[in-house]
Each structure stands twice: as structure tokens, then as C-alpha cells.
Amino acid sequence: MKEKNNILLKAVSVLLLVCTVGALLCSCGKGNKFLYQGEVFKDKKTDVVYRYALACYEPISTEEEVYGSTDTTSFYALSGKDPLKWLCEESGTIFYAEDVTLPYIDEMDISYADICAETTSTITRQKIVDGGDLEAIINGYVEADGIYYLGKTPESTFKIRFADTSLGIYYSLTFIRYADDYTVYGEDSSETNYGKDFLYNRFEDKFVPAPAELVKYVDELV
């Protein structure tokens, strides 16, 4: 009987040890504690305050280990990047520290762009690496005057992800192709034909004709 009691006590001790270790691992896995403070998050350990970036900014990749969390949200460092500057949460939202200036697409060091099809996942169909084409596409988007966004169903769409590997982030735009040309008629009976191909960023409400340097790559896919 005494031997059975000793075995039982040992089993209970092992179980308690396993539970304790498991609890510690879970606690460590959550990383730094974050506080939500009305549109910003503050890391209690480092005192760094992070702001939301527009959803057109996306991570190229993230670390697997949780860097920090609130009760409902986990944050991850961008792969190989300083977590005191940039973080990302599970859905892909980028956060940047208050001392970081969020760069516009023409201020980023873009090394390539992926043309992606989006279904249940994002699949790269084509890659643009030519520096001259990349510069022309970016300048064409930035410098073009926006026009009224057509809400009609497109013939085809692609996500264009411009990669800045030095920051570890993409700047993403949507390529839209309609079946028919988009023509605008002025009060003086003038006619402006913008073509069928456009770039759209719904997060900054900008809709512009797609540069020819991009269209030629899309033409290879459709």
C-alpha cells in the first residue's frame, strides 16, 4: 500500500511539473505585453508606441515566434528586421514605431514587383525585376491625376506587390482590366479615352490608367 502511495505521489508530482512548465512556455510564447491606447499600441516593456499602416503596406515575411501580444492580438517581427521599428499582426497589418516615417511608394527602395492572382491565397504569376520598368510604373502611378473609380465588374484583376527588401515590406496596388474602354465626355463635347487598364489603391482612393510598362507584363498572363 505504501509503495502504491509513493507511485501515486510521484505521478502527481510529474503532472504538476509538466503543467507548470507548460504554463511558463505559454506565458513566454506571448512575448512582450502590449496595451491598446486608442488607434495605437504601446509595448509596456520597451515603451515603443506603434501606429497602423494603411493596408496597402504588407509584410514580405515574418518571424514565427510571437514578439508581443494583447489579450486578443499577437504581434510578430518582420523577418530579419528591427521589431522596435516594424511589427505585423496575424492578419498582415503592418505597424510602425512613432519615430519611423512611413515611406510612400516612390520613397521606397523597390527591387522587384510580383504580379499576383488572388483566390483563396495569393499566387505570384509574374515577377518584374527590370529597374527601368519598375521606375516607370511607380512614377506613372504617383504622377498621374486620379480619375473617377469605375465600380463595374472588371474582366480581370491582379495584385501588384512592390517589394522593398531593406524594410521587409510590400506596397500593394490592384491592377484592373475592363472589357471596354473607359471614355469620359466633357461639357464641350470633348472625349477622353483612358483605355481598359488601371491601377487602383482603395486605401488612398486613387484610380489611374495603368502604365504601359506594367500592361505588357499583364498581357503575358491573360
LINFEN-V714544 format. One record per backbone hydrogen bond with DSSP energy under -1.0 kcal/mol. NH is the residue of the N-H (numbers start at 1). CO is the residue of the C=O. If there is no record, write none. Layout:
# LINFEN-V714544
NH_CO, NH_CO
This chain:
# LINFEN-V714544
5_1, 6_2, 7_3, 8_4, 9_5, 10_6, 11_7, 12_8, 13_9, 14_10, 15_11, 16_12, 17_13, 18_14, 19_15, 20_16, 21_17, 22_18, 23_19, 24_20, 25_21, 26_22, 27_23, 28_24, 29_25, 31_28, 32_67, 34_69, 35_42, 37_40, 41_50, 42_35, 43_48, 44_33, 47_43, 50_41, 51_96, 53_94, 57_54, 58_170, 60_168, 63_77, 67_75, 68_75, 69_32, 70_73, 75_68, 76_88, 79_61, 81_78, 85_82, 86_82, 87_95, 88_76, 89_93, 92_89, 95_87, 96_51, 97_85, 98_49, 100_97, 107_104, 110_108, 111_163, 113_128, 114_161, 115_126, 116_159, 117_123, 119_121, 123_117, 125_115, 126_115, 128_113, 134_130, 135_131, 136_132, 137_133, 138_134, 139_135, 140_136, 141_137, 142_138, 143_139, 147_207, 155_177, 156_177, 158_175, 159_116, 160_173, 161_114, 162_171, 163_112, 164_169, 168_164, 169_164, 170_58, 171_162, 172_56, 173_160, 174_200, 175_158, 176_198, 177_156, 178_196, 182_195, 184_192, 186_190, 189_186, 192_184, 194_182, 198_176, 199_208, 200_174, 201_206, 204_201, 206_201, 208_199, 210_197, 214_211, 215_211, 216_212, 217_214, 218_214, 219_215, 221_218, 222_218
